[in-house]
Amino acid sequence: MTSLLLRLSGEHPQLPKKEAVHLFRAYDPEVEYSELPGRRLVVETDLDSEAAVELCLRLAMTTAASEVLCEFSSPQDLDLPIGKLAAGATFAVRRDPTVDADQELESEVGAALLDLTESSGINLKVDLECPDNLYLISDTEDGYLLSLSLKKPSRSRFRRRSDERPFKKPISLDPLLARAMVNMSGVKPGERVLDPFCGTGNILVEAGLIGASIFGIDSDFEIVRGALENLNRLQQGFPHLVRGDALRANSILDCSFQHIVTDPPYGRASPATTDTTKLIRGFVSKAPRILAPWGSICITCPSTLDLTGDLSEAGLRVDDFVYQRVHRSLGRHLYLATRPG
């Protein structure tokens, strides 16, 4: 059993948690989670430590993560796996930043760690400025958690990717949301992902960086050419992009997909028009034709449109729903659905 402590971003009340839960559930259907105050989420999974940490580092809307080593009620009760303490490494102990600092508790836990490692023949050294390993003390209802902070990449990497795109349009999807949608879908390396309204390619970039086989359709030749330029610059896979009609995806692309992840062009500055509503609903009705059994679809639409009935009528099981405010009175709906086998 591997236990992880995630600190979720505050940009949305639900989406950061849903991103994490659905990603881990795709790899471990029996995953369990519990929430702690301060936008913290404890994830317990049967995945081994290496695999669980790898998933942690994929998350876009998790600002920090650590691997839980043990629970304790007082520093004298510490009982943690010695294998998690690297011989010769420097360390520091800090209180979880979601609560007030407690230097006395930090010192007591640090001393307990030194005593424990010395008795096991492991030589650790304290370094309060730049430690090799940072151990965090987090409050729970029954006591404390001691966890090892993971060196999670900064979320600024998503913004850098956006800035580095050679081809840009003002309506491009935020890379953070693009990665969150890919993660909610549970995309795994090697799986086929389709974005039938690919635009400048942000969703496909994020899926490609995970190692998925990526396919895109767009009706505008200039957009397709620009998306291909972005994909070739920002990820290492081999993108398959075509100019065409998303409603004819099953005849354009001669394969099925484990995942459809898409943000259709519904006009972010105004409510959906009759044409865009017809386009989105038309695609949803045909999506099962190109989805593999137990494949998923993660799709956005304007908040003026409810796709719950459309997804169900198409034979898809609606797994989740999120409302996201964009600006002023404009919002978007995000749906996650599955094609039952």
Secondary structure as GFF3:
##gff-version 3
##sequence-region A 1 341
A	DSSP	beta_strand	2	8	.	.	.	ID=ss1
A	DSSP	alpha_helix	15	27	.	.	.	ID=ss2
A	DSSP	beta_strand	32	36	.	.	.	ID=ss3
A	DSSP	beta_strand	40	45	.	.	.	ID=ss4
A	DSSP	alpha_helix	49	58	.	.	.	ID=ss5
A	DSSP	beta_strand	62	72	.	.	.	ID=ss6
A	DSSP	three_ten_helix	75	77	.	.	.	ID=ss7
A	DSSP	three_ten_helix	82	84	.	.	.	ID=ss8
A	DSSP	beta_strand	90	95	.	.	.	ID=ss9
A	DSSP	alpha_helix	103	119	.	.	.	ID=ss10
A	DSSP	beta_strand	125	126	.	.	.	ID=ss11
A	DSSP	beta_strand	133	139	.	.	.	ID=ss12
A	DSSP	beta_strand	144	149	.	.	.	ID=ss13
A	DSSP	alpha_helix	156	164	.	.	.	ID=ss14
A	DSSP	alpha_helix	175	184	.	.	.	ID=ss15
A	DSSP	beta_strand	192	195	.	.	.	ID=ss16
A	DSSP	alpha_helix	202	210	.	.	.	ID=ss17
A	DSSP	beta_strand	213	218	.	.	.	ID=ss18
A	DSSP	alpha_helix	221	234	.	.	.	ID=ss19
A	DSSP	beta_strand	240	243	.	.	.	ID=ss20
A	DSSP	three_ten_helix	246	248	.	.	.	ID=ss21
A	DSSP	alpha_helix	249	252	.	.	.	ID=ss22
A	DSSP	beta_strand	257	262	.	.	.	ID=ss23
A	DSSP	alpha_helix	274	286	.	.	.	ID=ss24
A	DSSP	three_ten_helix	287	289	.	.	.	ID=ss25
A	DSSP	beta_strand	291	302	.	.	.	ID=ss26
A	DSSP	alpha_helix	308	313	.	.	.	ID=ss27
A	DSSP	beta_strand	317	327	.	.	.	ID=ss28
A	DSSP	beta_strand	330	338	.	.	.	ID=ss29
###
